[in-house]
Amino acid sequence: MVPENPRRKPVHPDISEGMVHQLVHAFYAKIRADAVLGPIFDRAIGDGWGPHLAKMCDFWSSVMLMSGRYKGNPMIAHMRLKMVRPEHFTRWLDLFRVTALEECPPDIAVQFCARADNIARSLQLGMFYRPAPAPSDDQLGRAE
């Protein structure tokens, strides 16, 4: 008998594929109706909302249920979106939080939101963080 891998357990025992589907679809309905994010998503996705929603259900199923269904690379996908700005992540998270609280019991909404916060932070750092170059010896006043 193979021991169960504790890293492959769902984040919360009451999260289901149906809950993931409902949250994803409700969230992206808000995104599409949003005056700021709607045009950005429409420009990036065009008529491909069906496949995008299926991919996002796979993504969140993988994140929350450890299903392993998502096979993409979110960083690469988002790096291609030149119209996205750092402030868009704040709006994205605001809409996600509202939707999670509307669609999920509070303890589960907290779990979804914690992961959304981490994902947004990671994407934002990957897309926009540019460390300052290290000062040269001349700038530090060191002579050789």
Phi and psi restraints in degrees (value plus and minus 20) as a CYANA .aco file:
   2 VAL   PHI    -105.9   -65.9
   2 VAL   PSI     108.0   148.0
   3 PRO   PHI     -85.2   -45.2
   3 PRO   PSI     126.2   166.2
   4 GLU   PHI     -87.7   -47.7
   4 GLU   PSI     118.3   158.3
   5 ASN   PHI    -106.6   -66.6
   5 ASN   PSI      91.8   131.8
   6 PRO   PHI     -84.3   -44.3
   6 PRO   PSI     -39.0     1.0
   7 ARG   PHI     -97.2   -57.2
   7 ARG   PSI     -31.4     8.6
   8 ARG   PHI    -120.6   -80.6
   8 ARG   PSI     -11.0    29.0
   9 LYS   PHI    -102.1   -62.1
   9 LYS   PSI     127.1   167.1
  10 PRO   PHI     -76.6   -36.6
  10 PRO   PSI     131.6   171.6
  11 VAL   PHI     -79.8   -39.8
  11 VAL   PSI     -55.1   -15.1
  12 HIS   PHI    -164.4  -124.4
  12 HIS   PSI     116.8   156.8
  13 PRO   PHI     -85.2   -45.2
  13 PRO   PSI     -39.8     0.2
  14 ASP   PHI    -113.5   -73.5
  14 ASP   PSI     -19.1    20.9
  15 ILE   PHI     -99.2   -59.2
  15 ILE   PSI     114.4   154.4
  16 SER   PHI    -146.3  -106.3
  16 SER   PSI     146.7   186.7
  17 GLU   PHI     -80.0   -40.0
  17 GLU   PSI     -57.6   -17.6
  18 GLY   PHI     -82.2   -42.2
  18 GLY   PSI     -59.9   -19.9
  19 MET   PHI     -86.4   -46.4
  19 MET   PSI     -62.5   -22.5
  20 VAL   PHI     -79.8   -39.8
  20 VAL   PSI     -67.7   -27.7
  21 HIS   PHI     -78.9   -38.9
  21 HIS   PSI     -67.3   -27.3
  22 GLN   PHI     -82.1   -42.1
  22 GLN   PSI     -65.2   -25.2
  23 LEU   PHI     -83.6   -43.6
  23 LEU   PSI     -68.0   -28.0
  24 VAL   PHI     -79.7   -39.7
  24 VAL   PSI     -67.4   -27.4
  25 HIS   PHI     -88.0   -48.0
  25 HIS   PSI     -59.7   -19.7
  26 ALA   PHI     -86.8   -46.8
  26 ALA   PSI     -60.9   -20.9
  27 PHE   PHI     -82.8   -42.8
  27 PHE   PSI     -68.9   -28.9
  28 TYR   PHI     -91.3   -51.3
  28 TYR   PSI     -42.5    -2.5
  29 ALA   PHI     -84.6   -44.6
  29 ALA   PSI     -59.9   -19.9
  30 LYS   PHI     -86.8   -46.8
  30 LYS   PSI     -62.4   -22.4
  31 ILE   PHI     -77.3   -37.3
  31 ILE   PSI     -68.9   -28.9
  32 ARG   PHI     -83.1   -43.1
  32 ARG   PSI     -51.1   -11.1
  33 ALA   PHI    -106.5   -66.5
  33 ALA   PSI     -29.8    10.2
  34 ASP   PHI     -96.1   -56.1
  34 ASP   PSI     113.3   153.3
  35 ALA   PHI     -84.7   -44.7
  35 ALA   PSI     -49.6    -9.6
  36 VAL   PHI    -109.8   -69.8
  36 VAL   PSI     -73.0   -33.0
  37 LEU   PHI    -104.1   -64.1
  37 LEU   PSI     -49.1    -9.1
  38 GLY   PHI     -72.7   -32.7
  38 GLY   PSI     -71.8   -31.8
  39 PRO   PHI     -83.0   -43.0
  39 PRO   PSI     -54.0   -14.0
  40 ILE   PHI     -85.7   -45.7
  40 ILE   PSI     -68.0   -28.0
  41 PHE   PHI     -86.6   -46.6
  41 PHE   PSI     -61.7   -21.7
  42 ASP   PHI     -81.5   -41.5
  42 ASP   PSI     -58.8   -18.8
  43 ARG   PHI     -86.3   -46.3
  43 ARG   PSI     -60.0   -20.0
  44 ALA   PHI     -96.3   -56.3
  44 ALA   PSI     -55.9   -15.9
  45 ILE   PHI    -120.9   -80.9
  45 ILE   PSI     -50.8   -10.8
  46 GLY   PHI      39.6    79.6
  46 GLY   PSI    -146.4  -106.4
  47 ASP   PHI    -108.8   -68.8
  47 ASP   PSI     -13.3    26.7
  48 GLY   PHI    -112.1   -72.1
  48 GLY   PSI      13.5    53.5
  49 TRP   PHI     -86.5   -46.5
  49 TRP   PSI     -57.0   -17.0
  50 GLY   PHI     -78.1   -38.1
  50 GLY   PSI     -75.2   -35.2
  51 PRO   PHI     -82.6   -42.6
  51 PRO   PSI     -55.5   -15.5
  52 HIS   PHI     -85.2   -45.2
  52 HIS   PSI     -64.7   -24.7
  53 LEU   PHI     -83.0   -43.0
  53 LEU   PSI     -60.2   -20.2
  54 ALA   PHI     -82.3   -42.3
  54 ALA   PSI     -61.8   -21.8
  55 LYS   PHI     -85.0   -45.0
  55 LYS   PSI     -60.0   -20.0
  56 MET   PHI     -89.4   -49.4
  56 MET   PSI     -53.5   -13.5
  57 CYS   PHI     -84.0   -44.0
  57 CYS   PSI     -62.5   -22.5
  58 ASP   PHI     -81.3   -41.3
  58 ASP   PSI     -62.8   -22.8
  59 PHE   PHI     -80.4   -40.4
  59 PHE   PSI     -73.3   -33.3
  60 TRP   PHI     -89.4   -49.4
  60 TRP   PSI     -49.6    -9.6
  61 SER   PHI     -83.9   -43.9
  61 SER   PSI     -60.9   -20.9
  62 SER   PHI     -86.6   -46.6
  62 SER   PSI     -59.9   -19.9
  63 VAL   PHI     -89.5   -49.5
  63 VAL   PSI     -66.4   -26.4
  64 MET   PHI    -115.1   -75.1
  64 MET   PSI     -51.2   -11.2
  65 LEU   PHI    -129.2   -89.2
  65 LEU   PSI     -23.4    16.6
  66 MET   PHI      38.2    78.2
  66 MET   PSI      15.4    55.4
  67 SER   PHI     -92.5   -52.5
  67 SER   PSI     -45.0    -5.0
  68 GLY   PHI      53.5    93.5
  68 GLY   PSI      -6.8    33.2
  69 ARG   PHI     -93.8   -53.8
  69 ARG   PSI     -49.8    -9.8
  70 TYR   PHI     -99.5   -59.5
  70 TYR   PSI     108.7   148.7
  71 LYS   PHI    -139.8   -99.8
  71 LYS   PSI      -9.4    30.6
  72 GLY   PHI    -110.3   -70.3
  72 GLY   PSI    -192.6  -152.6
  73 ASN   PHI    -148.8  -108.8
  73 ASN   PSI      79.4   119.4
  74 PRO   PHI     -79.1   -39.1
  74 PRO   PSI     -55.8   -15.8
  75 MET   PHI     -83.8   -43.8
  75 MET   PSI     -68.7   -28.7
  76 ILE   PHI     -81.1   -41.1
  76 ILE   PSI     -64.1   -24.1
  77 ALA   PHI     -79.6   -39.6
  77 ALA   PSI     -61.9   -21.9
  78 HIS   PHI     -98.3   -58.3
  78 HIS   PSI     -48.8    -8.8
  79 MET   PHI     -83.2   -43.2
  79 MET   PSI     -44.7    -4.7
  80 ARG   PHI     -95.1   -55.1
  80 ARG   PSI     -35.6     4.4
  81 LEU   PHI    -109.2   -69.2
  81 LEU   PSI      70.0   110.0
  82 LYS   PHI     -92.7   -52.7
  82 LYS   PSI     -36.3     3.7
  83 MET   PHI    -106.8   -66.8
  83 MET   PSI     -26.9    13.1
  84 VAL   PHI     -98.9   -58.9
  84 VAL   PSI     116.2   156.2
  85 ARG   PHI    -141.0  -101.0
  85 ARG   PSI     140.0   180.0
  86 PRO   PHI     -73.8   -33.8
  86 PRO   PSI     -58.9   -18.9
  87 GLU   PHI     -86.8   -46.8
  87 GLU   PSI     -39.8     0.2
  88 HIS   PHI     -86.6   -46.6
  88 HIS   PSI     -48.2    -8.2
  89 PHE   PHI     -86.5   -46.5
  89 PHE   PSI     -55.2   -15.2
  90 THR   PHI     -83.1   -43.1
  90 THR   PSI     -65.8   -25.8
  91 ARG   PHI     -84.5   -44.5
  91 ARG   PSI     -62.9   -22.9
  92 TRP   PHI     -77.3   -37.3
  92 TRP   PSI     -67.4   -27.4
  93 LEU   PHI     -85.7   -45.7
  93 LEU   PSI     -59.4   -19.4
  94 ASP   PHI     -78.8   -38.8
  94 ASP   PSI     -67.3   -27.3
  95 LEU   PHI     -86.5   -46.5
  95 LEU   PSI     -57.7   -17.7
  96 PHE   PHI     -84.0   -44.0
  96 PHE   PSI     -65.8   -25.8
  97 ARG   PHI     -80.2   -40.2
  97 ARG   PSI     -66.9   -26.9
  98 VAL   PHI     -78.7   -38.7
  98 VAL   PSI     -66.2   -26.2
  99 THR   PHI     -86.1   -46.1
  99 THR   PSI     -63.9   -23.9
 100 ALA   PHI     -79.7   -39.7
 100 ALA   PSI     -62.2   -22.2
 101 LEU   PHI     -89.2   -49.2
 101 LEU   PSI     -49.5    -9.5
 102 GLU   PHI     -95.7   -55.7
 102 GLU   PSI     -55.9   -15.9
 103 GLU   PHI    -118.0   -78.0
 103 GLU   PSI     -38.4     1.6
 104 CYS   PHI    -146.5  -106.5
 104 CYS   PSI     134.5   174.5
 105 PRO   PHI     -78.6   -38.6
 105 PRO   PSI     130.1   170.1
 106 PRO   PHI     -73.0   -33.0
 106 PRO   PSI     -61.7   -21.7
 107 ASP   PHI     -87.4   -47.4
 107 ASP   PSI     -50.7   -10.7
 108 ILE   PHI     -99.7   -59.7
 108 ILE   PSI     -59.1   -19.1
 109 ALA   PHI     -76.9   -36.9
 109 ALA   PSI     -60.7   -20.7
 110 VAL   PHI     -80.3   -40.3
 110 VAL   PSI     -60.5   -20.5
 111 GLN   PHI     -86.5   -46.5
 111 GLN   PSI     -64.7   -24.7
 112 PHE   PHI     -80.5   -40.5
 112 PHE   PSI     -65.9   -25.9
 113 CYS   PHI     -86.1   -46.1
 113 CYS   PSI     -57.0   -17.0
 114 ALA   PHI     -81.8   -41.8
 114 ALA   PSI     -62.0   -22.0
 115 ARG   PHI     -91.6   -51.6
 115 ARG   PSI     -57.7   -17.7
 116 ALA   PHI     -81.7   -41.7
 116 ALA   PSI     -60.7   -20.7
 117 ASP   PHI     -79.9   -39.9
 117 ASP   PSI     -66.2   -26.2
 118 ASN   PHI     -84.7   -44.7
 118 ASN   PSI     -61.5   -21.5
 119 ILE   PHI     -84.5   -44.5
 119 ILE   PSI     -66.9   -26.9
 120 ALA   PHI     -81.8   -41.8
 120 ALA   PSI     -62.7   -22.7
 121 ARG   PHI     -81.6   -41.6
 121 ARG   PSI     -64.7   -24.7
 122 SER   PHI     -83.4   -43.4
 122 SER   PSI     -66.2   -26.2
 123 LEU   PHI     -84.4   -44.4
 123 LEU   PSI     -61.8   -21.8
 124 GLN   PHI     -83.9   -43.9
 124 GLN   PSI     -63.1   -23.1
 125 LEU   PHI     -83.8   -43.8
 125 LEU   PSI     -63.9   -23.9
 126 GLY   PHI     -84.0   -44.0
 126 GLY   PSI     -55.7   -15.7
 127 MET   PHI    -104.5   -64.5
 127 MET   PSI     -52.0   -12.0
 128 PHE   PHI    -145.0  -105.0
 128 PHE   PSI     -35.3     4.7
 129 TYR   PHI     -93.9   -53.9
 129 TYR   PSI     103.9   143.9
 130 ARG   PHI    -152.6  -112.6
 130 ARG   PSI      78.3   118.3
 131 PRO   PHI     -83.8   -43.8
 131 PRO   PSI     129.3   169.3
 132 ALA   PHI     -87.9   -47.9
 132 ALA   PSI     124.3   164.3
 133 PRO   PHI     -84.1   -44.1
 133 PRO   PSI     128.3   168.3
 134 ALA   PHI     -84.3   -44.3
 134 ALA   PSI     119.7   159.7
 135 PRO   PHI     -86.1   -46.1
 135 PRO   PSI     126.8   166.8
 136 SER   PHI     -98.4   -58.4
 136 SER   PSI     147.7   187.7
 137 ASP   PHI     -79.3   -39.3
 137 ASP   PSI     -58.2   -18.2
 138 ASP   PHI     -82.0   -42.0
 138 ASP   PSI     -62.4   -22.4
 139 GLN   PHI     -87.4   -47.4
 139 GLN   PSI     -49.2    -9.2
 140 LEU   PHI    -104.8   -64.8
 140 LEU   PSI     -25.8    14.2
 141 GLY   PHI      60.6   100.6
 141 GLY   PSI      -0.6    39.4
 142 ARG   PHI    -117.1   -77.1
 142 ARG   PSI     113.8   153.8
 143 ALA   PHI    -128.1   -88.1
 143 ALA   PSI     129.4   169.4
